[in-house]
Amino acid sequence: MVRRRRLFFAFSLFFTAVSFALIWKTDGEAVKPFFYYYTDYCADFYNQLLYVRDPQHVYQASPFSSFPPFAYLIYYALGKFIPASVVEGTGAWELRDNLCGFTLYVVCSAVLSVLLACQIQAYLEKERPWQRLLATLLILLSAPFLGLFERGNSVFLVLILLLAGVRWMDHPDRRLREAALLAFAAAAAMKFYPAVFGLLYLRQRRWGEAARLTAYGLFLVFAPFVFFGGKEGFLTLLSNLRFITEGYVLGGDLRSVAYAVTLFGGWLGGEEQAMFLLGEKLSLLYFAVCCAGVVLQPVLWKQLILLAGIMILFPAWSGSYTLIYLALPLLLFLAEEKAEEKNARHFTAGYEILFGCVFTLVLLNPSWSQTVLNSDFPYTVRILGTWGLVGLTLFDTAVSAWPGRARRKEAARS
């Protein structure tokens, strides 16, 4: 694996080593810009615990209580481990800044980290132990994972569910194939956007499984509203989602299609809100193109790049931690066998470098990145790698699907 993917490992290891050297040389000062929130660390975890303390009014608690109710079932259960008597105040930070609240987050993160490491080991089961360990450490020390830990977002659990679903969806054991459907449905019932993984079944014409997946997903999305405000809770959730996607513009950057259009439109003198609205329309085009790419692309890990690209770049407000979704295609890319790679080796070096841009730790932070692209340099490297992966995959798919190409390849073989 390391020999096959030497460019990825060299790129990722080099910048991680440089970053650790910078941390050592500056007595830790180099790492400060990476954690740019400072005061509201782990906010996505503790805010949700705060909102759900009154389950019937969870969606009225804040316009940012925007998860489906299935997610709040989990948060409500976790909140029971923080006794009210140890919380000195009524805010999310009071839930965080006590021993019970702090321990709860550490234990949840440790359990999820072990589950993620187990998934990585399973995907790379044919590789040598030291290679599996190296890949695991690179992912756990990468900027997307560290950013996910800093935010405490439920993307962590969603990623594990998606990894399990992809690994089991073609398993010879019927029970595990059914478990894959439940994993995909649970992921979609926590974050909505993983619903696009249903395309994997539709493109293979597995209509029965697609129908059951839809049924499981609808049940997990709507049934828990019984505990979270019923119809009123559902309508308030829609209002909250509208606020986040339409009324919460922070200026342009590269985090999503809508924000990228806002950024480039601003360079040309466009008005921010008008550019954002245009960006939302172009997001729909981006969504359609990526879906078409999934249908046309025969290689699973490339399909997963496009699906991850939808979950990362299609939502207008997309946190930097969502880049961890690219661990899905990365693991299949690393596990790809040499015989399979021969069929589509033309762009392999490009994929390796772009994956390396995402899954590494870059702490160099020149000021021009903030000035030009409205984001710090470490995030700029990661998000450009993400755009590059999606763009390269779409180009790769278009080339492989070009009319007559298959006939020419067949003729060349004969």
N, C-alpha and C positions, 0 to 999 in steps of 0.2 A: 504493500500500500504506500509506504513512504517513498519507495523508489518510483512507483507509478505517478504519484502526486507530489513529486519533489518540489515543484514550484510553489504549490500551496504551502507546504510545510516550511520551506525556506523563507517565504514572504512573511508568514504568520509568526514564526519563531524569531525572525530578525527584529521586527518592530516590537514584539513583546519584550525581547531582551533589552533593546534600546530604552524602552519605557521603564523597565525595572532599574536600569542604570541611572536614568534621570531621577527616579524616585530616591535612589541611594545618594546621588550627588547633591540633591537639593533638600535633603532631610525631609522628604515627603511633600514639599511645596509643589512639585510638578503635578501631583495627583489632584490638587484642589480644583482646577478648572473642570476636571472630568465630572465631579459631583457638584453640578452648578445649582442645585436646589437648596442645599445647606440646611435650612430650618425645617422643611416639610418632608424629610426623608421618610421612606416607607409609607407615604401618604395614601397611596391607592389601597393599601391594606387596612389602615386604621380608619380612614374616612368611611369605607364601606361598613366596617364594624359599628361606627357611630350611627350611620344612617339607618341601619337595620335594627337598632335597639327598640324602636317602635315599629314592628313589622307591618302593621296595617297602614302606616303612613310613610313607608320607606321612600316612596317616590316624591312625596311632598317635602321631604327633609332637605333636599338640595337639588338644583337642576343638574348636578353632576352625579346623582344617583341614577345611573343609566344602564345598569346591567340587567339582563333578564332575571326573572324571579328565581330560576333554578340556582343561579349564582348566590342569591341572597339566602337561600336555604342553607348553603354551606357556610356563609359568613355568620348567619344567625347561630348555627351550631358552634362555630369557633368562638363567638362572643361569650358563650356561656362559661368559658374558661377564664374570664377576667371578672372577678367578683366586684360588684358595685362598691363594696366597702373600701377597696384599695384605690378607687379612681377619685382623685381630688380635683373636681371640676367637671365641666360638661362638654369639653371639646375633644377632638380626635387626638391631640397631643397628650391630653391627660390619660387617654386609653393607652397610649404608647409609652409614656414616661413613668411607668411603674414596673416592678419586677415581674408581675404576672403577665402584663401586656408585652413586655420585651421578650420574655421567655417563650410566649406563644408564637411570636413571629420567628424566633430562632429555630424552634422545634419544627414549625411548618416548613421553613426553608430547608432545614436539614433533611426532612423526610422527602420533600420534592427533589432535592439535589441527588439523593440516593436513587430515587426512581428514575431520574433523568440519566444518571450514570449507568443504571442497569439497561436502559433502552439503548444507550450508545454501545455498550458491550454486546448487546444482542444483535444490533445492526452490523457490527464489525466482528462477528463471531469467528469468521474464517481467517482473521488476521492474527499475528503474533501478539502475546500478552503485552509486551512493551509498546507495541504500536497502538493497541487499543487504549492503553494508559495515556500515551502521548496525545492522542486525539481527544480523549476525555478532558485532560488538563487544558488543552488549547481552547476547547469550548467553554469550560468553566472559568477560565481566566480571561476570556475575550470580553471586549467592551459591551456587546449586546447582553451577555449574561450578567455582568457586573451592574449594568444599568437597570436590568430587570430586578435584580436583588435590591437595588437602591429604591426603586419605586414600589416594590411589593405588589405588582399587578397580577391578576389572575391568569394572564397570558402564560405564566409558568405551568399551571395545571392544564391549561388548554393544549399547550405544546406536548405534554406527556400523553394526553389523550389522543392527539393526532398521530404521534409517533406509534402508539399502540395500534391505532386503527389502520395505518398504512402497512404495518408489519403483519397484521392478521387478515387483511381483506382478501388475500389470495391463498390463505392457509388451507391445507388439505382437510383439516378438522373443521367440520361444519359448525361446531359450537364456537370456535374461535372466530370464524367468519361472521357469526351473529354478534359476537362480542365486539368486533370491529364496527358494526353498524351502531351499536350502543355507544361506543367510544366517540364516533363521529357525531352522533346525535347529542351526546352530553357536551361536547366541545362547542357545537353550534348553539346549544341552550345556555351557554355561559357567555359567548361573545358574538353571536349572530353570524359574523363573517365566515367562520369555518363551514357554514352551510354549502359553500362552493365546492367542498370535497365530494358532494354528490355527483359532480361531473365525472369523477373517476368511474362511477358505476354506469352512468348514462352512456359514456363513450364506448363502454364494453357491452352495451345493450343488456345489462343485468337488470332487467325491468323489475323483477320481483323484489330484489334486494333494494333497489332504489325506492320502490314504493314503501317497503318496511322502514327504510331509513327516514323517509319523509314522515311516516306515521309516528315513529319514535321521537323525532325532532319536534313535531307539533305538540305532542303530548308533554314533553319536558319543558317546552317554552310556555305553554298556556296553562297547564294544570296547576302549577305552583301559585298562580295569581289568586287562588282561593285563600292563601295565607297572606297575601301582600296587596290587599286593597281591591281585589276583584276588578270590575269594569273600570272604576275610577282610577285604580292603580295603573291599569293598562293605558288609559288615555293620558295620564300624567307622564308615564314613561315615554310615550310618543312625543309629547311636548318637550321633555328633557332632551331626547335625541335630536329633535329639530333645533333646539337652542345650541347644542354642541356642534352640530354639522353646519348650521347656517348663520348663527348669530354670534359666534365666538371666534373672530378673526384676529390673529396676533401679528399680522404682517406676513410677507412672503418668505418662504425658505423652500427646502427641497423635501420636506417630510411627506408630501403627498402630491398628487396631480394638481389638486385645487390650489394648494399653497405655492407650488412651482409656477403655475400660470400667474398667480398674484405677484410673485417675485419678478418674473421676466416682463410681465405687463407693466410693473412699476418702473423698470429700467426704460421702458418706451414711453413713460409719462401717463400710463393708464391710471384711472381712479381705483383705489384698493377694493372697494366693495364690488364694483363692476367687474374687475378682473377675477375676483373670487367667484362670482356667480358664473362667469364664463368657464372658470376652472372646474366648477361642479358639473357643468354640462360636458366638458371634455373628459371628466372622470368616467362618465357613462360610456363614452367611446372607448376609453382605455379598458374598462371592465369587459366590454364586448370583444375587443381584440384579444385580450388575455384568455377569455373563455374559448374563443375560436382556436387559439394556439394550443390550449389543452386538448381539444378534440383532434387537432391535426398532428400533434407531436406524439410519436410512438414510444419515446423513452420516458420512463416513470419519473426519474429525478428531474428531468427538464419540465415535465408537467407540474411537478411540485414547486419548481422555481416560479412558474406563472401563477399558481395558486397562492403561494406565499406573497408574490408581488401584488396580488389583489388585496390580500389582508393587510399589507403594509402601506401601499400607495393609493388605494382607492378611497378609504375613509379620509374625509377632509382633515379631521383632527387625529393625527396618528403619532403616538409617542415613540421615542427612539428605541424603547425596549422591544417594540414589535419586530425589530430586525432579527430577533432570536428565532422567528419562524423559519428563517433560512437554514436552520440546523437540520430541518427535514430533508431537503434535497442534498445538503452537504454530506450527510451520512451515507446516503445511497451513492453519491458521487465517489466518496472515498472507498466504498465497498465494491464498486464496479469492477468486474473482472476484465482482464486484458482482452479476451476474445470479444466481449461485448463492446469494449472501447474502440476496437478497430473499425467498427461500422460508422463511427462519427467522431473521428479524432481531430478533424480539421480545426475545431475551436477549443480544444482541450486546454491549451495554455491560457487562453483568455478566461475560461471558467476558473482555472486554478488561481490566477492572479486576482480576479474579482472576488472569489470566495475569501481569499487571503485579506483583501481590503476590509471585509465585513468582520471576519473572525480573527481579530488580532487586538492588540491594545496599543493605541497611538496616543502619546501624551504631548507631543510637540504641538504648539498652539500659536502659529503666527497670526498676527492681527488682521491680515488681509482677508482671511476667511470670513470673519465676522462682518467686515466692511462690505465685501462683495456678495456673499451668499447668505448673510444674516444667520450664520451658525458657526460654532467653534470648529476648529480644524479637525479634531478627532471625529466628530459626528459627520463632518463633510466627507471625510475619507470613507466612512461606513455607508453613508447614504448614496454617494456616487457609485460605490461598489454594488449597491442594491439596484439602482437604476441600470447600471451596466449589465448585471446579470439578467434582468428582465429584457433589456434591449437586445442583448446577444442571443438569448433564447428565442425571442420572436424572430430575429433575423435567421438564426439557425433553422427554425421551424419553416419559415418561408422558403428557404433554399431547398430543404429536403422535400417540401411538398410541391415544388415548382413543376408544372405540367411537363411531362416528358423525361424528367430526371430519373424516375424509377425505371422507365423503359431503357434509357441509356445505360444505367448501371447493370441491368439484366443482360443487355447486349454485350457489355464489356466483359462480364463474367463468362459468357458463352464463347 
